[in-house]
Amino acid sequence: NAAKLASYIGTLVRMHIPITATRWSNKELGSAKDKIWTEILRSFNIEDTTIRKKYILQLAGKRHRGWRTFLTNKYLKDKEIFFVEYDPEYPVKYAIFITE
């Protein structure tokens, strides 16, 4: 069940936390973190304690960082692990995700 829990947490993070969130400790993510915790409690037999919540949300933060790293390595870096140069052909709608 641990692997299922970790996988499910990753899915919830991708659903509820924007990839533009650069700091997991950002106070604006509070409601999204509460949604993640509520979904975990609904789906798994976990005690609703402060210690459990803290651990699960720390794991969610690691999943979020891992997801952002994956996206960076897949889409913003080339095979030699260098950042690709900005291409003026990138669609404007993705401008929020492309920063210098």
DSSP file (Angstrom, degrees, kcal/mol; ACC not computed):
  #  RESIDUE AA STRUCTURE BP1 BP2  ACC     N-H-->O    O-->H-N    N-H-->O    O-->H-N    TCO  KAPPA ALPHA  PHI   PSI    X-CA   Y-CA   Z-CA
    1    1 A N     >        0   0    0      0, 0.0     4,-2.6     0, 0.0     5,-0.2   0.000 360.0 360.0 360.0 -23.2    0.0    0.0    0.0
    2    2 A A  H  >  +     0   0    0      1,-0.2     4,-2.5     2,-0.2     5,-0.2   0.905 360.0  48.1 -63.6 -40.9    2.9    2.4    0.5
    3    3 A A  H  > S+     0   0    0      2,-0.2     4,-2.3     1,-0.2    -1,-0.2   0.897 112.1  49.6 -66.2 -39.3    3.7    2.5   -3.2
    4    4 A K  H  > S+     0   0    0      2,-0.2     4,-2.6     1,-0.2    -2,-0.2   0.907 111.3  49.8 -64.6 -41.2    0.0    3.1   -4.0
    5    5 A L  H  X S+     0   0    0     -4,-2.6     4,-2.6     2,-0.2    -2,-0.2   0.940 111.8  47.1 -62.8 -47.8   -0.1    5.9   -1.4
    6    6 A A  H  X S+     0   0    0     -4,-2.5     4,-1.9     1,-0.2    -2,-0.2   0.903 114.2  47.6 -62.3 -41.5    3.1    7.6   -2.8
    7    7 A S  H  X S+     0   0    0     -4,-2.3     4,-2.0     2,-0.2    -1,-0.2   0.911 112.1  49.5 -64.9 -42.5    1.8    7.3   -6.4
    8    8 A Y  H  X S+     0   0    0     -4,-2.6     4,-2.6     1,-0.2    -2,-0.2   0.883 108.0  53.7 -65.1 -39.0   -1.6    8.7   -5.4
    9    9 A I  H  X S+     0   0    0     -4,-2.6     4,-2.5     1,-0.2    -1,-0.2   0.920 107.7  51.3 -61.2 -43.2    0.0   11.6   -3.6
   10   10 A G  H  X S+     0   0    0     -4,-1.9     4,-2.1     1,-0.2    -2,-0.2   0.898 109.9  49.5 -60.2 -41.0    1.9   12.4   -6.8
   11   11 A T  H  X S+     0   0    0     -4,-2.0     4,-1.6     2,-0.2    -2,-0.2   0.926 111.3  48.6 -63.7 -45.3   -1.3   12.3   -8.8
   12   12 A L  H  X S+     0   0    0     -4,-2.6     4,-2.5     1,-0.2     5,-0.3   0.889 109.6  52.8 -62.9 -39.2   -3.1   14.6   -6.3
   13   13 A V  H  X S+     0   0    0     -4,-2.5     4,-2.5     1,-0.2    -1,-0.2   0.928 109.1  48.7 -62.5 -44.6   -0.1   17.0   -6.3
   14   14 A R  H  < S+     0   0    0     -4,-2.1    -1,-0.2     1,-0.2    -2,-0.2   0.813 115.4  46.3 -65.9 -28.2   -0.2   17.3  -10.1
   15   15 A M  H  < S+     0   0    0     -4,-1.6    -2,-0.2    -5,-0.2    -1,-0.2   0.876 125.5  24.9 -78.6 -38.8   -4.0   17.9  -10.0
   16   16 A H  H  < S+     0   0    0     -4,-2.5    -3,-0.2    -5,-0.1    -2,-0.2   0.674 108.0  68.5-107.3 -20.7   -4.1   20.5   -7.2
   17   17 A I  S  < S-     0   0    0     -4,-2.5    -1,-0.1    -5,-0.3     2,-0.1  -0.895  77.8-128.5-107.5 124.8   -0.8   22.3   -7.1
   18   18 A P    >   -     0   0    0      0, 0.0     3,-1.7     0, 0.0    -3,-0.1  -0.387  13.4-129.4 -68.9 146.7    0.2   24.6  -10.0
   19   19 A I  T 3  S+     0   0    0      1,-0.3    -5,-0.0    -5,-0.1    -2,-0.0   0.663 106.5  68.8 -70.6 -12.8    3.6   23.9  -11.6
   20   20 A T  T 3  S+     0   0    0      2,-0.0     2,-0.7     0, 0.0    -1,-0.3   0.574  71.9 105.6 -79.7  -8.5    4.2   27.7  -11.2
   21   21 A A    <   +     0   0    0     -3,-1.7     3,-0.1     1,-0.2    -4,-0.0  -0.629  46.4 178.9 -73.7 112.4    4.4   27.2   -7.4
   22   22 A T        +     0   0    0     -2,-0.7     2,-0.5     1,-0.2    -1,-0.2   0.715  63.3  48.6 -91.4 -21.8    8.1   27.5   -6.7
   23   23 A R    >   -     0   0    0      1,-0.1     3,-1.5     2,-0.0    -1,-0.2  -0.975  61.3-157.2-125.3 123.6    8.0   27.2   -2.9
   24   24 A W  T 3  S+     0   0    0     -2,-0.5    -1,-0.1     1,-0.3     5,-0.1   0.798  95.3  62.0 -65.2 -28.1    6.0   24.4   -1.1
   25   25 A S  T 3  S+     0   0    0      3,-0.0    -1,-0.3    36,-0.0     2,-0.1   0.434  73.3 130.6 -79.9   2.0    5.9   26.5    2.0
   26   26 A N    X   -     0   0    0     -3,-1.5     3,-1.6     1,-0.2     4,-0.1  -0.361  58.2-141.1 -58.9 127.6    3.9   29.2    0.2
   27   27 A K  G >  S+     0   0    0      1,-0.3     3,-1.7     2,-0.2     4,-0.2   0.760  96.5  69.7 -64.3 -25.8    0.8   30.2    2.3
   28   28 A E  G 3  S+     0   0    0      1,-0.3     3,-0.4     2,-0.1     4,-0.3   0.682  90.1  62.7 -67.1 -16.9   -1.3   30.4   -0.9
   29   29 A L  G <> S+     0   0    0     -3,-1.6     4,-2.7     1,-0.2    -1,-0.3   0.427  73.8 101.5 -86.1   1.1   -1.1   26.7   -1.3
   30   30 A G  H <> S+     0   0    0     -3,-1.7     4,-2.1     1,-0.2    -1,-0.2   0.885  81.0  45.4 -55.8 -46.1   -2.9   26.0    2.0
   31   31 A S  H  > S+     0   0    0     -3,-0.4     4,-1.9    -4,-0.2    -1,-0.2   0.881 113.6  50.1 -68.5 -36.4   -6.3   25.2    0.5
   32   32 A A  H  > S+     0   0    0     -4,-0.3     4,-2.2     2,-0.2    -2,-0.2   0.893 110.2  50.4 -67.4 -38.8   -4.8   23.0   -2.1
   33   33 A K  H  X S+     0   0    0     -4,-2.7     4,-2.5     1,-0.2    -2,-0.2   0.891 108.7  52.5 -64.9 -38.6   -2.8   21.1    0.6
   34   34 A D  H  X S+     0   0    0     -4,-2.1     4,-2.5    -5,-0.2    -1,-0.2   0.885 107.8  51.6 -63.8 -38.1   -6.0   20.7    2.6
   35   35 A K  H  X S+     0   0    0     -4,-1.9     4,-2.5     2,-0.2    -2,-0.2   0.920 109.9  49.5 -62.8 -43.7   -7.7   19.2   -0.5
   36   36 A I  H  X S+     0   0    0     -4,-2.2     4,-2.2     1,-0.2    -2,-0.2   0.936 112.0  47.8 -60.6 -46.8   -4.8   16.8   -0.9
   37   37 A W  H  X S+     0   0    0     -4,-2.5     4,-2.5     1,-0.2    -2,-0.2   0.906 111.4  50.7 -61.7 -43.0   -5.0   15.8    2.8
   38   38 A T  H  X S+     0   0    0     -4,-2.5     4,-2.1     1,-0.2    -1,-0.2   0.909 110.7  48.8 -62.3 -42.9   -8.8   15.3    2.6
   39   39 A E  H  X S+     0   0    0     -4,-2.5     4,-1.9     2,-0.2    -1,-0.2   0.882 110.4  51.4 -65.3 -38.1   -8.5   13.1   -0.5
   40   40 A I  H  X S+     0   0    0     -4,-2.2     4,-2.4     2,-0.2    -2,-0.2   0.932 110.9  47.8 -63.8 -45.6   -5.8   11.0    1.2
   41   41 A L  H  < S+     0   0    0     -4,-2.5     5,-0.3     1,-0.2    -2,-0.2   0.876 113.0  49.3 -62.6 -37.2   -8.0   10.5    4.3
   42   42 A R  H  < S+     0   0    0     -4,-2.1    -1,-0.2    -5,-0.2    -2,-0.2   0.840 119.1  37.0 -70.1 -33.3  -11.0    9.6    2.1
   43   43 A S  H  < S+     0   0    0     -4,-1.9     2,-0.3    -5,-0.1    -2,-0.2   0.707 117.9  41.3 -96.2 -22.5   -9.0    7.1    0.0
   44   44 A F  S  < S-     0   0    0     -4,-2.4     2,-1.6    -5,-0.2    -1,-0.0  -0.895  81.6-111.6-129.1 156.4   -6.7    5.5    2.6
   45   45 A N        +     0   0    0     -2,-0.3     2,-0.4    -3,-0.0    -4,-0.1  -0.645  62.0 144.8 -86.9  83.1   -7.0    4.2    6.2
   46   46 A I        -     0   0    0     -2,-1.6     2,-0.1    -5,-0.3    -2,-0.1  -0.966  52.9-111.5-125.4 137.6   -4.8    6.9    7.8
   47   47 A E        -     0   0    0     -2,-0.4     2,-1.7     1,-0.1     5,-0.1  -0.425  26.4-125.9 -66.4 139.8   -5.3    8.5   11.3
   48   48 A D        +     0   0    0     -2,-0.1     2,-0.3     4,-0.1    -1,-0.1  -0.579  60.3 136.6 -88.1  75.2   -6.2   12.2   11.1
   49   49 A T     >  -     0   0    0     -2,-1.7     4,-2.5     1,-0.1     5,-0.2  -0.822  65.8-117.2-119.0 160.9   -3.4   13.5   13.3
   50   50 A T  H  > S+     0   0    0     -2,-0.3     4,-2.5     1,-0.2     5,-0.2   0.880 115.0  52.3 -62.6 -39.1   -1.1   16.5   13.0
   51   51 A I  H  > S+     0   0    0      2,-0.2     4,-2.2     1,-0.2    -1,-0.2   0.923 111.3  45.9 -65.5 -44.7    2.0   14.2   12.8
   52   52 A R  H  > S+     0   0    0      2,-0.2     4,-2.8     1,-0.2     5,-0.2   0.919 113.1  50.2 -63.8 -43.5    0.5   12.1   10.0
   53   53 A K  H  X S+     0   0    0     -4,-2.5     4,-2.6     1,-0.2     5,-0.2   0.920 110.0  50.3 -62.0 -43.8   -0.7   15.2    8.1
   54   54 A K  H  X S+     0   0    0     -4,-2.5     4,-1.9     2,-0.2    -1,-0.2   0.923 112.8  46.6 -60.6 -44.9    2.8   16.8    8.4
   55   55 A Y  H  X S+     0   0    0     -4,-2.2     4,-2.3     2,-0.2    -2,-0.2   0.933 113.4  47.8 -63.5 -47.1    4.5   13.7    7.0
   56   56 A I  H  X S+     0   0    0     -4,-2.8     4,-2.3     1,-0.2    -2,-0.2   0.907 113.0  48.2 -62.9 -42.5    2.1   13.2    4.1
   57   57 A L  H  X S+     0   0    0     -4,-2.6     4,-2.0     2,-0.2    -1,-0.2   0.821 108.9  53.8 -71.2 -29.4    2.3   16.9    3.1
   58   58 A Q  H  X S+     0   0    0     -4,-1.9     4,-1.9    -5,-0.2    -1,-0.2   0.916 109.9  48.2 -65.2 -42.2    6.1   16.7    3.3
   59   59 A L  H  X S+     0   0    0     -4,-2.3     4,-2.2     1,-0.2    -2,-0.2   0.893 109.5  52.9 -63.0 -39.6    5.9   13.7    0.9
   60   60 A A  H  X S+     0   0    0     -4,-2.3     4,-2.3     1,-0.2    -1,-0.2   0.891 106.6  53.2 -62.5 -39.5    3.6   15.7   -1.3
   61   61 A G  H  X S+     0   0    0     -4,-2.0     4,-2.3     2,-0.2    -1,-0.2   0.887 108.4  49.6 -62.4 -39.3    6.2   18.5   -1.4
   62   62 A K  H  X S+     0   0    0     -4,-1.9     4,-2.4     2,-0.2    -2,-0.2   0.891 110.3  50.7 -65.8 -39.4    8.8   16.0   -2.5
   63   63 A R  H  X S+     0   0    0     -4,-2.2     4,-2.3     2,-0.2    -2,-0.2   0.890 109.9  50.5 -64.5 -39.2    6.5   14.8   -5.2
   64   64 A H  H  X S+     0   0    0     -4,-2.3     4,-2.4     2,-0.2    -2,-0.2   0.929 111.4  47.2 -64.7 -45.2    5.9   18.3   -6.4
   65   65 A R  H  X S+     0   0    0     -4,-2.3     4,-2.3     1,-0.2    -2,-0.2   0.901 112.6  50.5 -62.5 -41.2    9.6   19.1   -6.5
   66   66 A G  H  X S+     0   0    0     -4,-2.4     4,-2.5     2,-0.2    -1,-0.2   0.886 109.7  50.3 -63.6 -39.5   10.2   15.8   -8.4
   67   67 A W  H  X S+     0   0    0     -4,-2.3     4,-2.4     2,-0.2    -2,-0.2   0.918 111.3  47.7 -65.3 -44.3    7.5   16.6  -10.9
   68   68 A R  H  X S+     0   0    0     -4,-2.4     4,-2.4     2,-0.2    -2,-0.2   0.893 112.2  50.3 -64.5 -38.8    8.9   20.1  -11.6
   69   69 A T  H  X S+     0   0    0     -4,-2.3     4,-2.7     2,-0.2     5,-0.2   0.916 109.6  50.9 -64.4 -43.4   12.4   18.6  -12.0
   70   70 A F  H  X S+     0   0    0     -4,-2.5     4,-2.4     1,-0.2     5,-0.2   0.936 111.6  47.2 -58.6 -47.8   11.0   16.0  -14.4
   71   71 A L  H  X>S+     0   0    0     -4,-2.4     4,-2.7     1,-0.2     5,-0.6   0.899 112.3  50.2 -62.6 -40.9    9.3   18.7  -16.5
   72   72 A T  I  X>S+     0   0    0     -4,-2.4     4,-1.9     1,-0.2     5,-0.7   0.940 113.8  44.3 -62.2 -47.4   12.5   20.9  -16.5
   73   73 A N  I  <5S+     0   0    0     -4,-2.7     4,-0.3     1,-0.2    -2,-0.2   0.850 118.9  43.2 -67.5 -34.1   14.7   18.0  -17.6
   74   74 A K  I  <5S+     0   0    0     -4,-2.4    -2,-0.2    -5,-0.2    -1,-0.2   0.888 130.5  17.5 -79.6 -39.7   12.3   16.8  -20.3
   75   75 A Y  I  <5S+     0   0    0     -4,-2.7    -3,-0.2    -5,-0.2    -2,-0.2   0.671 127.5  40.3-112.5 -20.1   11.2   20.1  -21.8
   76   76 A L  I  <<S+     0   0    0     -4,-1.9     8,-2.3    -5,-0.6     2,-0.3   0.504 106.0  60.6-111.8  -5.0   13.7   22.8  -20.9
   77   77 A K  B   <S-A   83   0A   0     -5,-0.7     6,-0.2     6,-0.3     2,-0.1  -0.911  70.4-134.5-123.3 151.9   17.0   21.0  -21.2
   78   78 A D    >   -     0   0    0      4,-2.8     3,-1.9    -2,-0.3    -2,-0.1  -0.227  45.0 -82.3 -90.3-173.1   18.7   19.4  -24.1
   79   79 A K  T 3  S+     0   0    0      1,-0.3    -1,-0.0     2,-0.1    -2,-0.0   0.750 129.8  55.8 -65.4 -23.8   20.5   16.0  -24.1
   80   80 A E  T 3  S-     0   0    0      2,-0.1    -1,-0.3     3,-0.0     3,-0.1   0.306 119.6-109.5 -89.6   9.5   23.7   17.5  -22.6
   81   81 A I  S <  S+     0   0    0     -3,-1.9     2,-0.4     1,-0.3    -2,-0.1   0.783  75.7 133.6  67.1  31.5   21.6   18.9  -19.7
   82   82 A F        -     0   0    0      1,-0.0    -4,-2.8     0, 0.0    -1,-0.3  -0.864  65.3-102.4-105.1 146.3   21.9   22.5  -20.8
   83   83 A F  B     -A   77   0A   0     -2,-0.4    -6,-0.3    -6,-0.2     2,-0.1  -0.448  39.7-119.2 -65.5 136.5   19.0   24.8  -20.8
   84   84 A V        -     0   0    0     -8,-2.3    -1,-0.1    -2,-0.1     3,-0.1  -0.469  31.6-103.6 -74.7 149.1   17.6   25.2  -24.4
   85   85 A E        -     0   0    0     -2,-0.1     2,-0.2     1,-0.1    -1,-0.1  -0.388  44.3 -91.5 -70.5 150.1   17.7   28.7  -25.8
   86   86 A Y        -     0   0    0     -2,-0.1    -1,-0.1    -3,-0.1    14,-0.0  -0.445  39.6-150.1 -64.0 129.4   14.4   30.6  -25.9
   87   87 A D    >   -     0   0    0     -2,-0.2     3,-2.3     1,-0.1    -1,-0.1  -0.909  10.3-145.2-104.2 122.8   12.7   30.0  -29.2
   88   88 A P  T 3  S+     0   0    0      0, 0.0    -1,-0.1     0, 0.0    -2,-0.0   0.665  97.0  70.2 -61.8 -12.6   10.5   32.8  -30.5
   89   89 A E  T 3   +     0   0    0      2,-0.1     3,-0.1     3,-0.0    -3,-0.0   0.571  69.2 116.3 -81.4  -8.6    8.2   30.2  -32.0
   90   90 A Y  S <  S-     0   0    0     -3,-2.3     5,-0.1     1,-0.1    -4,-0.0  -0.352  80.4 -99.6 -59.0 138.4    7.1   29.0  -28.5
   91   91 A P    >   -     0   0    0      0, 0.0     3,-1.5     0, 0.0    -1,-0.1  -0.320  22.5-130.2 -61.5 142.0    3.3   29.6  -28.2
   92   92 A V  G >  S+     0   0    0      1,-0.3     3,-2.0     2,-0.2     4,-0.3   0.804 103.1  69.5 -63.0 -30.7    2.4   32.7  -26.3
   93   93 A K  G 3  S+     0   0    0      1,-0.3     3,-0.4     2,-0.1    -1,-0.3   0.710  97.1  53.0 -64.9 -17.5    0.0   30.8  -24.1
   94   94 A Y  G X> S+     0   0    0     -3,-1.5     3,-1.5     1,-0.2     4,-0.7   0.354  76.7 104.1 -95.1   5.9    3.0   29.0  -22.5
   95   95 A A  G X4 S+     0   0    0     -3,-2.0     3,-0.8     1,-0.3    -1,-0.2   0.820  71.3  62.5 -59.1 -33.1    4.7   32.3  -21.6
   96   96 A I  G 34 S+     0   0    0     -3,-0.4    -1,-0.3    -4,-0.3    -2,-0.1   0.792 105.9  46.6 -63.3 -26.8    3.8   32.0  -17.9
   97   97 A F  G <4 S+     0   0    0     -3,-1.5     2,-0.7     1,-0.1    -1,-0.2   0.601  99.9  75.8 -90.9 -12.4    5.8   28.7  -17.7
   98   98 A I    <<  +     0   0    0     -3,-0.8     2,-0.3    -4,-0.7    -1,-0.1  -0.884  59.6 161.3-107.0 111.0    8.9   30.0  -19.4
   99   99 A T              0   0    0     -2,-0.7    -3,-0.0     1,-0.1    -2,-0.0  -0.862 360.0 360.0-124.6 161.1   11.0   32.3  -17.3
  100  100 A E              0   0    0     -2,-0.3    -1,-0.1   -14,-0.0    -2,-0.0   0.428 360.0 360.0 -99.5 360.0   14.6   33.4  -17.6
